[in-house]
Amino acid sequence: MNDNELIFASEEPEYEIISDTTWSVLIIDDDHEVHAVTKLALHDFQFDNKKLNLVSAYNSNEAKEILSQNNDFSFVLLDIVMESNDAGIKVIEHIRNELDNKLIRIIIRTGQPGYAPEEEIINLYDINDYKEKTELTTTKLYTTARTALAQYKQLSELQKKTDELYHHLITDPITNLYSREKLYQDLEKLDNVGLLLIDIDSFSTINNAYGYTIGDSILKKVAKILNESNLDTKLMYRIESDNFVLLYQNKSDDFLLETALKIKNVLVNKEFNIDDLTLLINISIGIANNPHNNLLQKAEIAVFASRQKQDNKIEFYSEELNTIKVINNNLLWSKRLTKAINSDNIITYFQPIVECKTQKIVKYETLVRLVYEDEVYSPFHFLGAARNAGLLTQITKIVFEQACKKFENNDLDFSVNITDHDLMNTDFANMLMSYCEKHNIQTNRISLEILEEESISKNVQALKNLTKLRELGFLLSIDDFGVEYSNFSQLKYLDIDSVKIDGSFIKDIDTNKYSKYVAQSILSYTSKINVKTVAEFVHSKEVFEEIKELGIDYAQGYYFGKPESELK
């Protein structure tokens, strides 16, 4: 903003500025008579219903001392030549650079025009006005003072608004701790830093069960406890949701571990009483102490690793953490996946499924593979990375279309794996149908095997998609039945044609009685609700004879054929 904009701006603030009842003005001049004349000329001056408080300094050192004790002057009337030819310039440098005061207005008065500062200096130090002493009559002094105060007032208002905006930027509104933005600023400027990242376990469950108001109350109480626990730092932050950070400088690993244990002691098993509720929380803590960069990211990795612990759930970041290997693996395969998708190197293999009674091939399962540098990789290598990168549905689309192409000129049935991510896509059923129509495939030839990462039986969007897929004529199957989320309760909610019994219960069914008991339990239930069964991992004649005797409908495994790029 230039001087003209400030001079002619409205003198009325948008809101009242809190200040003293006077404007403080500093007169800096080695001529005592100048002080007397100035005070006489301005003794009855008022601006915005406030008088002037005129303070005198008679040399540059005295001026610096006064300014160092009181940095709230509205403007200074400054002589350039005092005890030295550049004494006034040194005061200006002190104000702008050492005190970092950009608000105070500077008016130069000189009786020796030849020593006036160059225009470059005036611009550099934001000098408000330059007058010869002979010019400053009472009237001109009034005008100069009003202009300086109008600018000071407007700049003060702008500074106050800027300070308020900055306060909002660096302050978390729920807990009044510092924000993520402030953490980034502090990490940028501080050296030899240690960081504790506190994560409230299953906090989303609290929000979902009791609402965000209760969740916010928990966060406020956690912040209050941290503030009152003498943790030897004022650098406390809430950076998102249920994540808190404490920052330390020049602290040992032992100190940080002791602090983490202290935090667990004051938070874990403490009763949080909110309204009529009494809640308990658990926390995981990750510690990163003075790594060269990415301190917060490394603490996040440590938190992830700490969640795997069963005891105190505190973990230091280390390059040896298995979590880092998982992350690096995901990064590696995410890049390979993207490249494979773009270069048509996501391909399909097919494994036969036989009817147990006839031992004839009745369908094929379509299996995805990735080609990288002439090597073919199974989903074991890249499925986790695909999920984390959000590429599962894109892969399903590729696999489904390749399967339709493979089976469009025969009458064999086939299955394709779909995921819970696919079922969250509102256009998923229409997408599959478009490929069926394109390749003239009847939907009743296709069994969609549901791969679950989370239970889908109570997911509204997933159930809508499954209902639509059934209406379109697709068959539905649950893969890996008997483990994780694939359990008996799912069958109450889902209209399923078949289940594929997880291979962990099949591969040793001829020698392990417990595997046999599980398979028998599944068969007992599925036979009553008219759901077909498929056994995977059938790798030997002995295993096949066992599942056939049990009454399992279909078999799949290396005993009948391994996955191949072509059909048998």
C-alpha positions as CSV (number, residue, x, y, z in Angstrom):
1,M,0.0,0.0,0.0
2,N,1.6,3.4,-1.0
3,D,1.5,6.6,1.0
4,N,-1.2,8.2,-1.1
5,E,-3.6,5.3,-0.4
6,L,-2.8,5.7,3.3
7,I,-3.1,9.5,3.4
8,F,-6.5,9.6,1.7
9,A,-8.0,6.5,3.4
10,S,-10.9,6.9,5.8
11,E,-9.8,8.0,9.2
12,E,-12.7,6.0,10.7
13,P,-11.7,2.4,11.6
14,E,-13.9,-0.5,10.7
15,Y,-14.0,-1.4,14.4
16,E,-12.7,0.3,17.6
17,I,-8.9,0.0,18.2
18,I,-8.0,-0.7,21.8
19,S,-5.3,1.8,22.7
20,D,-4.3,4.4,25.3
21,T,-5.9,7.8,25.6
22,T,-3.0,9.6,23.9
23,W,-0.8,9.2,20.8
24,S,2.9,8.8,21.8
25,V,5.2,10.8,19.6
26,L,9.0,10.9,19.9
27,I,10.9,14.1,19.1
28,I,14.6,13.3,18.3
29,D,16.7,16.4,17.8
30,D,19.9,17.8,19.4
31,D,18.5,21.3,19.4
32,H,16.6,22.0,22.6
33,E,14.8,24.9,21.1
34,V,13.2,22.6,18.4
35,H,11.7,20.5,21.2
36,A,10.3,23.5,22.9
37,V,8.8,25.0,19.8
38,T,7.3,21.6,18.7
39,K,5.7,21.0,22.0
40,L,4.2,24.5,22.1
41,A,2.9,24.2,18.5
42,L,1.2,20.8,19.2
43,H,0.1,21.3,22.8
44,D,-3.6,21.4,22.0
45,F,-3.4,19.1,18.9
46,Q,-6.0,16.2,18.9
47,F,-6.6,13.4,16.5
48,D,-9.5,11.0,16.8
49,N,-10.3,12.5,20.2
50,K,-6.8,11.8,21.6
51,K,-4.1,14.2,22.5
52,L,-0.3,13.8,21.8
53,N,2.1,12.5,24.4
54,L,5.4,14.2,23.3
55,V,8.6,12.5,24.4
56,S,12.0,14.0,23.8
57,A,15.4,12.5,22.9
58,Y,18.4,14.7,22.3
59,N,20.8,12.2,20.5
60,S,20.6,8.9,18.7
61,N,21.7,6.8,21.7
62,E,19.0,8.3,23.9
63,A,16.4,7.8,21.2
64,K,17.4,4.1,20.8
65,E,17.2,3.6,24.6
66,I,13.7,5.2,24.7
67,L,12.5,3.2,21.7
68,S,13.9,-0.1,23.2
69,Q,11.8,0.5,26.3
70,N,8.7,1.7,24.5
71,N,8.1,0.5,20.9
72,D,4.6,1.9,20.7
73,F,5.2,5.4,19.3
74,S,2.9,6.5,16.6
75,F,5.5,8.6,14.8
76,V,8.9,10.2,15.3
77,L,10.0,13.7,14.3
78,L,13.7,13.0,13.5
79,D,16.7,15.2,12.8
80,I,19.2,13.5,10.5
81,V,22.4,15.4,11.6
82,M,23.0,15.3,15.4
83,E,26.2,14.0,17.0
84,S,27.2,12.8,13.6
85,N,26.1,13.4,10.0
86,D,24.3,10.0,9.9
87,A,23.0,9.7,13.5
88,G,19.4,10.0,12.3
89,I,19.9,7.2,9.7
90,K,21.2,5.0,12.4
91,V,18.1,5.6,14.5
92,I,15.9,4.7,11.4
93,E,17.9,1.5,10.9
94,H,17.4,0.7,14.6
95,I,13.6,1.2,14.3
96,R,13.1,-0.8,11.1
97,N,15.7,-3.5,11.4
98,E,16.6,-4.1,15.0
99,L,13.2,-3.4,16.5
100,D,11.5,-4.7,13.4
101,N,8.9,-1.9,13.8
102,K,7.1,-1.4,10.5
103,L,4.2,0.6,11.9
104,I,5.8,3.7,13.4
105,R,5.8,6.6,11.0
106,I,9.0,8.5,10.5
107,I,9.1,12.2,9.6
108,I,12.5,13.7,9.0
109,R,13.1,17.3,9.9
110,T,16.4,18.8,9.0
111,G,18.0,22.2,9.1
112,Q,20.8,21.0,6.8
113,P,19.2,19.9,3.5
114,G,22.5,18.9,2.0
115,Y,22.5,15.9,4.4
116,A,19.1,14.7,3.5
117,P,18.9,10.9,2.7
118,E,18.7,9.8,-0.8
119,E,15.4,8.7,-2.4
120,E,16.6,5.1,-2.2
121,I,16.9,5.4,1.6
122,I,13.5,7.0,1.9
123,N,11.9,4.1,0.0
124,L,14.0,1.4,1.8
125,Y,13.0,2.5,5.3
126,D,9.5,3.6,4.5
127,I,10.1,7.2,5.6
128,N,6.8,9.0,5.9
129,D,7.8,12.6,5.1
130,Y,10.8,14.8,4.7
131,K,10.7,18.5,5.7
132,E,13.1,21.3,6.2
133,K,12.7,22.8,9.7
134,T,11.9,26.2,8.2
135,E,8.9,24.7,6.4
136,L,7.3,23.3,9.5
137,T,5.0,26.2,10.6
138,T,2.3,25.3,13.1
139,T,-0.2,24.7,10.3
140,K,2.1,22.4,8.4
141,L,3.1,20.6,11.5
142,Y,-0.5,20.0,12.2
143,T,-1.0,18.6,8.7
144,T,2.1,16.5,8.9
145,A,1.0,15.0,12.2
146,R,-2.5,14.3,11.1
147,T,-1.2,12.5,8.0
148,A,1.3,10.4,10.0
149,L,-1.4,9.5,12.6
150,A,-3.9,8.6,9.9
151,Q,-1.4,6.2,8.3
152,Y,-0.3,4.8,11.6
153,K,-4.0,4.2,12.6
154,Q,-4.8,2.4,9.3
155,L,-1.6,0.3,9.4
156,S,-2.4,-0.6,13.0
157,E,-5.8,-1.8,12.0
158,L,-4.4,-3.8,9.1
159,Q,-1.8,-5.3,11.5
160,K,-4.4,-6.2,14.0
161,K,-6.5,-8.0,11.3
162,T,-3.4,-9.7,10.0
163,D,-2.5,-10.8,13.6
164,E,-6.1,-12.2,14.1
165,L,-5.9,-14.1,10.8
166,Y,-2.5,-15.5,11.7
167,H,-3.8,-16.5,15.1
168,H,-6.6,-18.4,13.5
169,L,-4.1,-20.0,11.1
170,I,-1.8,-21.3,13.8
171,T,-4.4,-22.2,16.4
172,D,-6.6,-25.3,16.5
173,P,-10.2,-24.0,17.1
174,I,-11.3,-27.0,19.3
175,T,-8.4,-27.3,21.7
176,N,-6.7,-23.9,21.4
177,L,-3.4,-25.7,21.0
178,Y,-1.2,-24.9,18.0
179,S,-2.3,-26.1,14.6
180,R,-0.5,-28.2,11.9
181,E,0.5,-25.0,10.1
182,K,2.3,-23.8,13.2
183,L,4.0,-27.1,13.6
184,Y,5.3,-26.9,10.0
185,Q,6.6,-23.4,10.7
186,D,8.4,-24.5,13.9
187,L,9.9,-27.5,12.3
188,E,11.3,-25.3,9.6
189,K,13.1,-22.9,12.0
190,L,14.1,-25.2,14.9
191,D,17.2,-27.5,15.0
192,N,17.8,-30.7,16.9
193,V,14.1,-31.4,17.4
194,G,12.4,-34.4,19.0
195,L,8.7,-35.0,18.3
196,L,6.0,-37.1,20.1
197,L,3.0,-37.9,18.0
198,I,0.0,-39.1,20.1
199,D,-2.9,-40.9,18.4
200,I,-6.1,-41.7,20.1
201,D,-7.0,-45.3,19.2
202,S,-10.4,-45.9,17.5
203,F,-11.4,-42.3,17.9
204,S,-13.7,-42.5,14.9
205,T,-15.7,-45.1,16.9
206,I,-16.4,-42.5,19.6
207,N,-17.5,-40.0,17.0
208,N,-19.7,-42.6,15.3
209,A,-21.2,-44.0,18.5
210,Y,-21.8,-40.7,20.4
211,G,-21.5,-37.9,17.9
212,Y,-18.9,-35.2,17.2
213,T,-19.9,-33.1,20.2
214,I,-18.7,-35.9,22.5
215,G,-15.7,-36.4,20.4
216,D,-14.8,-32.7,20.6
217,S,-15.2,-32.8,24.3
218,I,-12.7,-35.7,24.5
219,L,-10.2,-33.7,22.5
220,K,-10.6,-30.6,24.7
221,K,-10.1,-32.7,27.8
222,V,-7.0,-34.4,26.4
223,A,-5.5,-31.0,25.5
224,K,-6.2,-29.7,29.0
225,I,-4.6,-32.7,30.6
226,L,-1.5,-32.3,28.4
227,N,-1.3,-28.6,29.3
228,E,-1.5,-29.3,33.0
229,S,0.9,-32.3,33.1
230,N,4.3,-30.4,33.3
231,L,5.6,-32.0,30.1
232,D,8.4,-29.4,29.8
233,T,7.3,-27.9,26.5
234,K,4.9,-25.2,25.4
235,L,5.0,-26.5,21.8
236,M,1.8,-28.5,21.8
237,Y,-0.3,-29.0,18.7
238,R,-3.4,-30.7,17.5
239,I,-2.7,-31.4,13.9
240,E,-5.8,-33.3,12.8
241,S,-8.7,-35.3,14.1
242,D,-7.3,-37.2,17.1
243,N,-3.5,-36.5,16.6
244,F,-1.6,-34.4,19.0
245,V,2.1,-33.4,18.8
246,L,4.6,-32.3,21.4
247,L,7.9,-30.7,20.2
248,Y,11.2,-30.7,22.1
249,Q,14.7,-29.3,21.4
250,N,17.9,-30.9,22.5
251,K,16.4,-33.8,24.4
252,S,17.7,-37.4,24.7
253,D,15.8,-40.5,23.6
254,D,15.5,-41.4,27.3
255,F,13.8,-38.1,28.1
256,L,11.3,-38.5,25.2
257,L,10.5,-42.1,26.3
258,E,10.0,-41.0,29.9
259,T,7.7,-38.2,28.6
260,A,5.7,-40.7,26.5
261,L,5.2,-43.0,29.4
262,K,4.1,-40.0,31.5
263,I,1.5,-39.1,28.9
264,K,0.2,-42.7,28.8
265,N,0.0,-42.6,32.6
266,V,-2.2,-39.5,32.6
267,L,-4.4,-40.4,29.7
268,V,-4.9,-44.2,29.6
269,N,-7.5,-45.6,31.9
270,K,-8.6,-42.1,33.0
271,E,-12.3,-41.7,33.1
272,F,-13.6,-39.0,30.8
273,N,-17.0,-37.9,32.2
274,I,-19.1,-36.1,29.6
275,D,-22.8,-35.5,30.3
276,D,-24.0,-38.9,31.5
277,L,-21.2,-40.8,29.8
278,T,-18.1,-42.3,31.2
279,L,-15.5,-43.1,28.5
280,L,-12.0,-44.5,28.5
281,I,-9.4,-44.1,25.8
282,N,-6.2,-45.8,24.7
283,I,-3.4,-44.1,22.8
284,S,-0.5,-45.0,20.6
285,I,2.7,-42.8,20.6
286,G,5.3,-42.5,17.9
287,I,8.6,-40.8,18.6
288,A,11.1,-39.3,16.1
289,N,14.2,-37.7,17.6
290,N,16.2,-35.4,15.4
291,P,16.2,-37.2,12.0
292,H,17.4,-34.9,9.3
293,N,14.1,-34.4,7.6
294,N,10.4,-35.5,7.4
295,L,10.2,-35.6,11.2
296,L,6.4,-35.7,11.3
297,Q,6.2,-38.4,8.6
298,K,8.6,-40.5,10.5
299,A,6.7,-40.1,13.8
300,E,3.5,-41.2,11.8
301,I,5.4,-44.4,10.8
302,A,6.4,-45.0,14.4
303,V,2.7,-44.6,15.5
304,F,1.7,-47.1,12.9
305,A,4.2,-49.5,14.2
306,S,3.2,-48.8,17.8
307,R,-0.3,-50.0,17.1
308,Q,1.0,-53.5,16.5
309,K,2.2,-53.7,20.1
310,Q,0.1,-55.2,22.9
311,D,1.7,-53.5,25.9
312,N,2.7,-49.8,26.2
313,K,2.2,-49.0,22.4
314,I,5.1,-46.6,22.2
315,E,7.6,-46.8,19.3
316,F,10.7,-44.9,18.2
317,Y,11.2,-44.3,14.5
318,S,14.0,-46.4,13.2
319,E,15.1,-47.3,9.6
320,E,14.7,-51.0,10.7
321,L,11.0,-50.8,11.4
322,N,9.1,-53.4,9.4
323,T,6.5,-50.6,8.7
324,I,9.0,-48.8,6.6
325,K,9.6,-51.9,4.6
326,V,5.8,-52.1,4.0
327,I,5.6,-48.4,3.0
328,N,8.6,-48.7,0.7
329,N,7.1,-51.8,-0.9
330,N,3.8,-50.0,-1.5
331,L,5.7,-47.1,-3.0
332,L,7.6,-49.4,-5.3
333,W,4.6,-51.4,-6.4
334,S,2.4,-48.2,-6.8
335,K,4.9,-47.0,-9.4
336,R,5.0,-50.3,-11.1
337,L,1.2,-50.6,-11.1
338,T,0.8,-47.2,-12.7
339,K,3.3,-48.0,-15.4
340,A,1.7,-51.4,-16.0
341,I,-1.8,-49.9,-16.4
342,N,-0.5,-47.3,-18.8
343,S,1.4,-49.9,-20.9
344,D,-1.2,-52.6,-20.9
345,N,0.8,-54.9,-18.7
346,I,-2.1,-55.8,-16.4
347,I,-3.0,-59.2,-17.8
348,T,-5.3,-62.1,-16.9
349,Y,-4.6,-65.8,-16.1
350,F,-7.3,-68.5,-15.8
351,Q,-7.6,-71.4,-13.4
352,P,-10.1,-74.2,-14.0
353,I,-12.9,-75.1,-11.5
354,V,-14.2,-78.6,-11.7
355,E,-17.5,-80.2,-10.6
356,C,-16.6,-82.7,-7.9
357,K,-19.1,-85.3,-9.0
358,T,-17.9,-85.4,-12.7
359,Q,-14.4,-83.9,-12.4
360,K,-15.2,-81.9,-15.5
361,I,-14.2,-78.3,-15.9
362,V,-17.4,-76.2,-15.6
363,K,-15.9,-72.7,-15.2
364,Y,-12.7,-70.7,-14.8
365,E,-11.6,-68.1,-12.3
366,T,-10.1,-65.0,-13.8
367,L,-6.9,-64.0,-12.0
368,V,-5.0,-60.8,-12.4
369,R,-1.2,-60.6,-13.0
370,L,1.2,-57.8,-13.5
371,V,4.1,-58.0,-16.0
372,Y,7.2,-56.0,-15.1
373,E,10.5,-56.4,-16.9
374,D,9.4,-59.7,-18.4
375,E,8.5,-61.1,-15.0
376,V,4.9,-62.1,-14.2
377,Y,3.8,-61.2,-10.7
378,S,0.8,-62.4,-8.7
379,P,-1.5,-60.1,-6.7
380,F,0.4,-61.0,-3.5
381,H,3.0,-58.5,-4.6
382,F,0.8,-55.6,-5.6
383,L,-2.7,-55.9,-4.2
384,G,-2.0,-53.9,-1.0
385,A,-0.3,-51.1,-3.0
386,A,-3.3,-51.1,-5.4
387,R,-5.7,-50.6,-2.5
388,N,-3.6,-47.8,-0.9
389,A,-3.2,-46.1,-4.3
390,G,-6.9,-46.3,-5.1
391,L,-6.3,-48.4,-8.2
392,L,-8.5,-51.5,-7.3
393,T,-11.5,-50.5,-9.4
394,Q,-9.3,-49.6,-12.4
395,I,-7.7,-53.0,-12.2
396,T,-11.1,-54.7,-11.8
397,K,-12.3,-52.9,-15.0
398,I,-9.3,-54.2,-16.9
399,V,-9.6,-57.8,-15.7
400,F,-13.4,-57.9,-16.3
401,E,-13.1,-56.7,-19.9
402,Q,-10.2,-59.1,-20.6
403,A,-12.3,-61.9,-19.2
404,C,-15.3,-61.0,-21.4
405,K,-13.0,-61.0,-24.5
406,K,-11.6,-64.4,-23.5
407,F,-15.0,-66.1,-23.1
408,E,-17.1,-64.3,-25.8
409,N,-16.5,-67.2,-28.3
410,N,-17.2,-70.1,-26.0
411,D,-20.0,-71.1,-23.7
412,L,-17.9,-71.6,-20.5
413,D,-18.8,-69.9,-17.3
414,F,-16.2,-67.8,-15.5
415,S,-15.7,-65.8,-12.3
416,V,-14.1,-62.4,-11.6
417,N,-13.0,-61.0,-8.2
418,I,-14.5,-57.7,-7.1
419,T,-13.7,-55.7,-4.0
420,D,-15.4,-53.6,-1.4
421,H,-13.9,-50.6,-3.1
422,D,-15.6,-51.6,-6.4
423,L,-18.9,-51.8,-4.6
424,M,-18.6,-48.2,-3.3
425,N,-18.6,-47.0,-7.0
426,T,-22.2,-45.9,-7.8
427,D,-21.7,-46.7,-11.5
428,F,-20.0,-50.1,-10.9
429,A,-23.0,-52.3,-12.0
430,N,-23.5,-50.2,-15.2
431,M,-19.8,-50.4,-16.0
432,L,-19.8,-54.3,-15.8
433,M,-23.0,-54.4,-17.8
434,S,-21.6,-52.3,-20.6
435,Y,-18.7,-54.8,-21.1
436,C,-21.2,-57.7,-21.2
437,E,-23.2,-56.0,-23.9
438,K,-20.1,-55.1,-25.8
439,H,-18.8,-58.7,-25.9
440,N,-22.3,-60.4,-26.0
441,I,-21.8,-62.2,-22.7
442,Q,-24.9,-63.3,-20.7
443,T,-24.6,-62.2,-17.1
444,N,-25.7,-65.6,-15.7
445,R,-22.4,-67.0,-17.0
446,I,-20.5,-64.7,-14.6
447,S,-19.9,-65.2,-10.9
448,L,-18.6,-62.2,-9.1
449,E,-16.4,-63.2,-6.2
450,I,-16.4,-60.7,-3.4
451,L,-13.0,-59.9,-1.8
452,E,-13.7,-58.2,1.5
453,E,-11.4,-55.8,3.4
454,E,-14.3,-54.7,5.6
455,S,-17.7,-56.2,6.2
456,I,-20.1,-55.1,3.5
457,S,-23.3,-56.5,4.9
458,K,-24.3,-53.2,6.5
459,N,-22.8,-50.9,3.9
460,V,-25.7,-49.2,2.2
461,Q,-23.9,-48.4,-1.1
462,A,-22.4,-51.8,-1.4
463,L,-25.8,-53.5,-0.8
464,K,-27.4,-51.3,-3.5
465,N,-24.7,-52.4,-6.0
466,L,-25.1,-56.1,-5.0
467,T,-28.9,-55.8,-5.4
468,K,-28.6,-54.3,-8.8
469,L,-26.0,-56.9,-9.9
470,R,-28.4,-59.6,-8.9
471,E,-31.2,-57.9,-10.8
472,L,-29.0,-57.8,-13.9
473,G,-28.5,-61.6,-13.6
474,F,-24.9,-61.9,-12.2
475,L,-24.1,-64.7,-9.8
476,L,-22.5,-63.7,-6.4
477,S,-20.0,-65.6,-4.4
478,I,-18.0,-64.9,-1.2
479,D,-14.3,-65.5,-1.5
480,D,-12.1,-66.9,1.3
481,F,-15.1,-67.8,3.3
482,G,-14.5,-68.6,7.0
483,V,-11.8,-66.0,7.7
484,E,-11.8,-62.2,8.4
485,Y,-15.1,-60.7,7.6
486,S,-16.4,-63.6,5.5
487,N,-18.5,-65.3,8.1
488,F,-22.0,-66.9,8.6
489,S,-23.6,-63.6,9.6
490,Q,-22.9,-62.2,6.1
491,L,-25.1,-64.8,4.5
492,K,-28.1,-63.4,6.4
493,Y,-27.8,-60.1,4.5
494,L,-26.4,-61.0,1.1
495,D,-28.2,-62.9,-1.7
496,I,-25.3,-65.3,-2.4
497,D,-25.1,-68.2,-4.9
498,S,-21.9,-69.8,-3.6
499,V,-19.1,-69.5,-1.1
500,K,-15.5,-70.4,-1.7
501,I,-14.1,-72.1,1.4
502,D,-10.8,-70.5,2.4
503,G,-7.8,-72.5,1.3
504,S,-6.3,-72.6,4.8
505,F,-9.1,-75.0,5.8
506,I,-8.7,-77.1,2.6
507,K,-5.0,-77.6,2.0
508,D,-4.6,-79.9,5.0
509,I,-8.1,-81.2,5.4
510,D,-6.9,-84.8,4.9
511,T,-4.6,-84.6,7.9
512,N,-6.0,-81.9,10.2
513,K,-9.3,-82.7,11.9
514,Y,-9.9,-79.0,12.9
515,S,-9.8,-78.0,9.2
516,K,-12.3,-80.7,8.5
517,Y,-14.6,-79.5,11.4
518,V,-14.7,-76.0,9.9
519,A,-15.5,-77.3,6.4
520,Q,-18.2,-79.5,7.8
521,S,-19.7,-76.5,9.7
522,I,-19.8,-74.5,6.6
523,L,-21.4,-77.3,4.6
524,S,-24.0,-77.9,7.2
525,Y,-25.1,-74.3,7.0
526,T,-24.8,-73.7,3.2
527,S,-26.8,-76.9,2.4
528,K,-29.7,-75.6,4.5
529,I,-29.8,-72.3,2.6
530,N,-29.1,-73.7,-0.8
531,V,-25.8,-72.1,-1.3
532,K,-23.1,-74.0,-3.4
533,T,-19.6,-74.5,-2.1
534,V,-16.2,-74.3,-3.8
535,A,-13.0,-75.7,-2.3
536,E,-9.8,-73.9,-3.2
537,F,-6.2,-75.1,-2.7
538,V,-7.0,-78.6,-3.8
539,H,-3.5,-79.7,-4.5
540,S,-3.6,-83.5,-4.2
541,K,-5.7,-86.6,-4.8
542,E,-6.0,-87.1,-1.0
543,V,-7.4,-83.6,-0.5
544,F,-9.8,-84.0,-3.4
545,E,-11.1,-87.3,-2.1
546,E,-11.8,-85.8,1.3
547,I,-13.7,-82.8,0.0
548,K,-15.7,-84.9,-2.4
549,E,-16.7,-87.2,0.4
550,L,-17.8,-84.2,2.5
551,G,-20.1,-83.1,-0.3
552,I,-18.4,-79.9,-1.5
553,D,-19.7,-79.0,-4.9
554,Y,-16.7,-77.7,-6.8
555,A,-12.9,-77.9,-6.5
556,Q,-10.1,-75.6,-7.6
557,G,-6.4,-76.0,-7.2
558,Y,-3.1,-77.3,-8.7
559,Y,-4.4,-80.9,-8.7
560,F,-6.7,-79.9,-11.6
561,G,-4.6,-77.1,-13.1
562,K,-2.6,-74.0,-12.2
563,P,-3.4,-70.5,-13.5
564,E,-2.4,-70.1,-17.1
565,S,-2.8,-67.4,-19.7
566,E,-4.8,-69.7,-22.0
567,L,-7.7,-72.0,-21.4
568,K,-7.3,-75.8,-21.3
